[in-house]
Amino acid sequence: MCSIARKFVVALIAVCAALLSAQTLAKKTPALAPNRIEIAYVKPPNPAHQHIYELLKERRVLERFRAYLSPLRLPRTLTLKVDGCDGESNAWYEESDHTVTVCYEYIDDVLRHAPDATTAAGITRQDAIVGPTVEVFLHEVAHAIFNLLKVPILGREEDAADQIADYMILHLDEDIARQVVLGVGYMYGHEMQSQTQGLQQFANVHGVSAQRFYNVLCMAYGADPKLFGDVVERGYLPESRAETCGDEYMQVDYAFRKLIYPYIDQAIIKKVQPKKLMRPVKN
């Protein structure tokens, strides 16, 4: 075979191999689509949690999250569920079956720790229940987004999940956003009082409660200094930290717009989230 013919055959083989690789890649990469959120209220194995199961269903909690997240264009179905966890108060995202699970035990803890009367800081029982419930789902959904959309992460994933959850919370309607932020702040404040002070607490993949307390307040103040100005005025967020919160918020805003916002279906978001839900704040 002459050299020209040999070069032609080699080039043809290379082209065929490239085409086959492209076809294989296309088959392995699922198409992105919105409305890929499924929900499941699993009946609790512990009868003590039956009232939580009924309350969540009555309030249509999972249906609300499904509607809120429906504009996300995902490659696979993401399931949100509440389930019993054999006495463990926990929540997590399972990569193997793309499921976010929040335990009845976790919700039970939230209910038990919520104040019976409005606190001196103005936190109502409803604030202390709604805030942690919204936050825990969005925190675990953030892990799912990182996994399903292959979002690159710098730093610890748990910190990044906190930031994305806080960011989505701050794009709820103002009254709901404030309620959730105050409720989450109450939760971390309560944990701060009971958390041990040993060095091992810093080995946890999550930040310590005190750090998460100041982080969520800083994000909120950075996003809307008017709406959350009282957290500085009343001394919950130190002025020295508040000075940089606008920059901290914009850093997360920029990352969200670059890495996640392109996966939000704009036609659907206008229907299910008519105000500013999941829309980046304009500079």
N, C-alpha and C positions, 0 to 999 in steps of 0.2 A: 504494500500500500504506500503510495507516495506521501510525502510530508504534508502536502496541502489537504489531501483526503483525510489523513490522520488527524490533523488539526480540526477539520470540520466535524469529524465524529466525536472528538473530545468535547468540542463546544456544544454539540447537540446533546450529548449526555449531560453536560452541566446544566443546560437549559431545562431538560426534562426533570432532573433532580430538583432544581429550584421550584418548578411548577408543582411537583409532587409534595415538596415540603410546604409550599404555600397552601395547597389543598388540605394537607394534614393539619396544619395550624388552624385553618379556618374551621375544620370540623371539631377541633379540640376547644376552640374559643366560643362559648355560647354567646348568642346575641343579647345585647342589653335591652331591657324592656322595663317600663314602669309597672305599677300594680302587682308587684311580686312579693307582697307581704301576706302571710297567712297567720292565723291566730288560733290558740287552743287554751281553753279553760279546763285543765285536768282536775277531775274531782279529787279533793284532798283525801289521802289515806287516813289522816288524823281527824277524827270528828270535831276536835276543838277548832279546826280551821274552816269548818263548814260556813260559818258566818262571813268569813273573809271571801270565800269563793262566791257566795251569794251577793255580797256587797260589790265585788268587782264586776260581776256579770250585770247587776242592776245598774251600775253606773256606766256600763259599756266602756270600761277602761281600755281594753285591748282594741276594740273597734275604733276608738279615738286615735290610738297610736297608729293603727293601720291606715286610717285616712290621712293622718299627718305625714306618714312616710311614703304614701303611695306615689308621689312624684319621683322618687328615687329610681333611676334606671339601673337595675341590677342584672347580673348574668345568671343568677339562680334565685329560687324562692327563699326568702328569709322568714322563718317562723318565730313568732313571739308567743311565749306561753307562760302560764303560772302553774306551779306544780308543788307537791310536797317533796321535801328533801331530807327525810329521815332525821328530823330534828336540827338540821343545820341551817342557820340563817345566812343565806348566800344568794348570789346571782352571777351568771356567767354566760359567755357566748361559746357554743360548741362548734368548732370548725368542721368537724366530720359530717354533721348533718345540717349545718347552717341554722342553728336554733339558739335564740336567746331565751334563757330560763330565769325567771324570778321566783324564788321560793315563797311559799305561804309563810314560812317561818320569818322571812325578812319583813314582809308586810306586817306580820304580827308584832315584831319588834318596833316597827314604826308606830303602830297604833298604841302600844304600851308606853312608849316614851313621849308621845305627844301630850302637851299640857292639857289639863281639864279646863282651865280658864286662860284667858289672854294674859301673856306674860308682861312684865314691866317694859320689855323692849317692843311690845305691840304684836307679838307673834300669837296668832290664834291657833286653836287646835287644828282647824282645817289647813292652815298654812303648813303646820308641822307634819301633816299627813300627805297633802298633795305634793309638796316640794320633793321629799325623798323618793316618792313613788315615781314621779316624772323623771327625776335625775337618774335613778338606777336603770330604768329602761333605756334612756338615751345614752347613758354611759356604755352599756353593753351593746347597743346598736352601733355605737362608734367603733367598737372592736370589730363588729361584723362588716362595717363599711371598709375599714382598713384591709380586712381579709378579702372580701369579695371584689373590691375595686383595685386591689393591689396598691394601696396608697402608701408611699414611702414615709417613714417615720424617723425623725431625729430625736434622740432622747428616749426616755422610758415610755412604753406604750400606754401604761396606766395614766401617766400625766397627760399624754396626748388625748386619750379618751375623755378625761376630765374636761379638757379644753374644748373639744368638739361638743360634748354634752352641754357645757355652759353656753357655748356659742348658739346652739340650737334653742336653748331655753330663752336666751335674750332676744330671739326673733319671734317669740310668741307675742300675742297682744300684750300691751304694757301692764295691764292689771294682773294677768296671769304670770307674766315674767317676774314681776315684783313678788307675787305670792310664792312662786317656786324658789326664787333666790333666798327669800327670807326663811322659807321652810328648810332649805338645804343648809343655810347658815346655822339654823337652830340645831339641826342634826349634828353637824360637825362640832358645834359648841358643846353639845351634850357629851359627845364622844371625847372631847378634850378633857373634860372633868374626870372621866373614868379611865382614860388611857394610862397605862403604866409608863413610867419614865425611864425604863432601862434602855440600854443601847440597842437591844434586839428589835425594838420598834422601827428603827431606821433601816433594818434589813428587809422590811416588807416591800413588795413590788409596788404597793400604793404609797403615796405620800402620807405622812402622819396627819391626823385630823386637823391640827392647828394650821398646817400648811394649806390644806385643802379649804379650810375656813377662809383664810385670807385670800387665797387664789380666786375663789368664786366671787367674793366681794369686790376684789380688784377688777375682775373681768366685767362685772356689772357696772361698777362706777366708770370704768374706761369706756364702756359702750354708751352710757347715758348718765353723765354727771348730774343732770337735773333730777331725773327719776330716782337715782340712788345717792343723792347728795347727803342725805341724812346719815348714811353709814360712816361718813367721815365726820360730819358735824357732831355725832353722838359718840365718837371715839372708837367705833368698832373696827374701822380701817385706819391705821396710822397715816398721817399726812405725808410722811416720808415715802410710804409705798404708793399712796394715791397719786403722787406727782408723775409716776411712770405708768400708771394704769392705762392711759389712753394709748400709749405706744404698745403696751402688752396686748391690748385688745386688737389693735390694727394688725399686729403680727399674725394673730390667729385668723383675723378676717382675710388677710392676704392669702394665707395658706389654704383656707377653705375655698376661696374663689378660684384659686389655681388648681386645686387637687380634687375637689368634691363638687363644686357648683356645676361644672360641665355635665355631670351625671344627673342633673335635676331636670325633669321634663317641664318646660315652661308652660305648655298648654294646660297640663293638668294642674299645675300649681296655682294658676289663676282661678281654677274652678273650686278646688278644695281648700285653698289658703288665700282668700281674697285680699288680705291685708299685707303683712310683711313676713309671714311664716317662711322660714328657710331662705329668705332673700338676703343677700349680703347688704350691710349698711353702706350707703354711699359715702365716699370721702367728702 
